[in-house]
Amino acid sequence: MKKEIETANIPFLLLPKPALLITCGPFEKSNIISIAWSIPISRKPPLVAVAISPTRYSYHLIEEYKAFAINVPTYEQLNAVKACGSISGKDVSKWEIAKLTKERARKIDTAVIKECIAHIECLLEKKVELGDHDLFVGRVVEAYCEEEAYDLGILDTSKFKPILHLGRDKFTTTI
Ligand SMILES: Cc1cc2nc3c(=O)[nH]c(=O)nc-3n(C[C@H](O)[C@H](O)[C@H](O)COP(=O)(O)O)c2cc1C
């Protein structure tokens, strides 16, 4: 017997997806938001997208400064992902709260997270207003990762443990 799924839980049928940390806003006052709704869109041109709710402070930073970086955390940063995904950076600095280290992004004016193993720097290509989350399409201007985690063009999960978000407060990783 198959159970009917209520609308609020439909996104969770498409999980797990890697939990990611998005940095946005100018370097000095940059913010971090945890997200799991991300999509690769195109290789040529290189485009990726993230779905962010207008209720998030980060939404307005990306809209205003037209850039964001995607940082890929490892399972060791699970507590930081939970912190950056449960408080707003509007009035506090999540860098201290989540105990993450700020580094200058290479090509855009924001920070990237030193502890993360991969980074994708994007200029905002387009915002598509769709619903209770909107799509931010980013044009990738720089991407780099820890050499040890990179094998044959992929991030190799035999070399690091990703954070996989199942929905709500549930997470898992690879074996
Ligand atoms: C694992 C995880 C994944 C999340 N995914 C998203 C997401 O894809 N889009 C979104 O808008 N919020 C997502 N959130 C919620 C935001 O991270 C959360 O509301 C955050 O406090 C917003 O921070 P801000 O107000 O500083 O931007 C997620 C939270 C967690 C813990």
The ligand as a Tripos MOL2 file, in Angstrom:
@<TRIPOS>MOLECULE
LIG
   31    33     1     0     0
SMALL
NO_CHARGES

@<TRIPOS>ATOM
      1 C1         20.2940   21.0240    6.5570 C.3       1 LIG1
      2 C2         19.5120   22.2810    6.2860 C.ar      1 LIG1
      3 C3         19.1060   22.5790    4.9960 C.ar      1 LIG1
      4 C4         18.3940   23.7410    4.7000 C.ar      1 LIG1
      5 N1         18.0360   23.9970    3.4070 N.ar      1 LIG1
      6 C5         17.4840   25.1870    3.0860 C.ar      1 LIG1
      7 C6         17.2570   25.5270    1.7140 C.ar      1 LIG1
      8 O1         17.5580   24.7610    0.8010 O.2       1 LIG1
      9 N2         16.6930   26.7270    1.4570 N.ar      1 LIG1
     10 C7         16.3410   27.6190    2.4460 C.ar      1 LIG1
     11 O2         15.8180   28.7110    2.1510 O.2       1 LIG1
     12 N3         16.5610   27.3140    3.7580 N.ar      1 LIG1
     13 C8         17.1490   26.1460    4.0930 C.ar      1 LIG1
     14 N4         17.4080   25.8470    5.4090 N.ar      1 LIG1
     15 C9         17.0150   26.7980    6.4650 C.3       1 LIG1
     16 C10        17.9950   27.9810    6.6340 C.3       1 LIG1
     17 O3         19.3380   27.5170    6.6700 O.3       1 LIG1
     18 C11        17.6840   28.7320    7.9510 C.3       1 LIG1
     19 O4         16.3890   29.2870    7.8860 O.3       1 LIG1
     20 C12        18.7080   29.7930    8.3030 C.3       1 LIG1
     21 O5         18.6020   30.0860    9.6840 O.3       1 LIG1
     22 C13        18.5670   31.0900    7.5170 C.3       1 LIG1
     23 O6         19.6280   31.9340    7.8680 O.3       1 LIG1
     24 P1         19.6960   33.4750    7.4700 P.3       1 LIG1
     25 O7         18.4340   34.1420    7.9660 O.co2     1 LIG1
     26 O8         20.9340   33.9900    8.1810 O.co2     1 LIG1
     27 O9         19.8380   33.5770    5.9910 O.co2     1 LIG1
     28 C14        18.0830   24.6620    5.7400 C.ar      1 LIG1
     29 C15        18.4690   24.3550    7.0630 C.ar      1 LIG1
     30 C16        19.1810   23.1850    7.3330 C.ar      1 LIG1
     31 C17        19.6060   22.8790    8.7470 C.3       1 LIG1
@<TRIPOS>BOND
     1     1     2 1
     2     2     3 ar
     3     2    30 ar
     4     3     4 ar
     5     4     5 ar
     6     4    28 ar
     7     5     6 ar
     8     6     7 ar
     9     6    13 1
    10     7     8 2
    11     7     9 ar
    12     9    10 ar
    13    10    11 2
    14    10    12 ar
    15    12    13 ar
    16    13    14 ar
    17    14    15 1
    18    14    28 ar
    19    15    16 1
    20    16    17 1
    21    16    18 1
    22    18    19 1
    23    18    20 1
    24    20    21 1
    25    20    22 1
    26    22    23 1
    27    23    24 1
    28    24    25 2
    29    24    26 1
    30    24    27 1
    31    28    29 ar
    32    29    30 ar
    33    30    31 1
@<TRIPOS>SUBSTRUCTURE
     1 LIG1         1 GROUP 0 **** ****
